[in-house]
Amino acid sequence: MILKEQVAIVTGGGSGIGRAGAEIMAREGATVLVLDRDAAGAAATVESIRAAGGHAEPLVLDVTDDAALEAAIAGVLARHGHIDILHNHAGAQVAGDLEQVAVDGFDRSWELNVRAHFIAARLVVPAMKRQGKGVILNTASSSGILYDREMIAYTTTKHAVIAMTKQMAGDYARFGIRVNALCPGWVDTPFNAPFISQMGGRAAIEAYVREKVPMGRWADVAEIAEPILFLVSDRSSYMTGQALVIDGGETVV
């Protein structure tokens, strides 16, 4: 098991890609702290991991609550003594172009998609520096490297995540800390509900995916979990500051 005895925190781990990433890390030996504001979702991920013989604990909080996040991370360090992996995955889609998007929606998107990643990383880095190693994985999106129709809040924040990832990577490589960005394309999870609604429903989004993605289909969460494992493990030990795109070829056309 390539993550044996490691401790990993996964924000937004209660569903979708976050759950799949948490499960594969646990399968490879990590103790996974499943952080989500949805208690039922966090509990379901933990139960799935434990049922498969892995080790996991729920952390129920909103990542935009700085004090709660700081207390949670301090608690992990107190109980386990180290944090080896932080996967900043919690995020949100907010639909709308420049004129349509609600300003508070834009602000919420920034707070969740960028600032919460920044705060969580800021909180774990001192421990990783003391250890002389650590991995931070920030979830961006293929929307962080291309235009995404009428989604200004989402694309702005995901571009920012990639820039922030590169800055973190450059600043902390000398401490043995690697920082990369995960950039999924179209993955069939409830996360896409705002864009699906904006497009006019399921039939419209299916046609859009067939047209825009060369592979002609959505990804399954399992197809994103394996790249997550690659990025958080020593399989990518000489890789930092990179944005790994898994999008069925959408960004090459």
PETA-V156067 format. One record per helix or strand of 2 or more residues. SS is the DSSP state (H for helix, E for strand). FROM is the first residue (numbers start at 0). TO is the last residue. If there is no record, write none. Layout:
BEGIN
ss->SS from->FROM to->TO
ss->SS from->FROM to->TO
END
This chain:
BEGIN
ss->E from->6 to->10
ss->H from->15 to->26
ss->E from->30 to->35
ss->H from->38 to->50
ss->E from->54 to->59
ss->H from->65 to->79
ss->E from->84 to->87
ss->H from->102 to->130
ss->E from->133 to->138
ss->H from->141 to->143
ss->H from->151 to->174
ss->E from->176 to->183
ss->H from->189 to->198
ss->H from->201 to->211
ss->H from->221 to->231
ss->H from->233 to->235
ss->E from->242 to->245
ss->H from->249 to->251
END
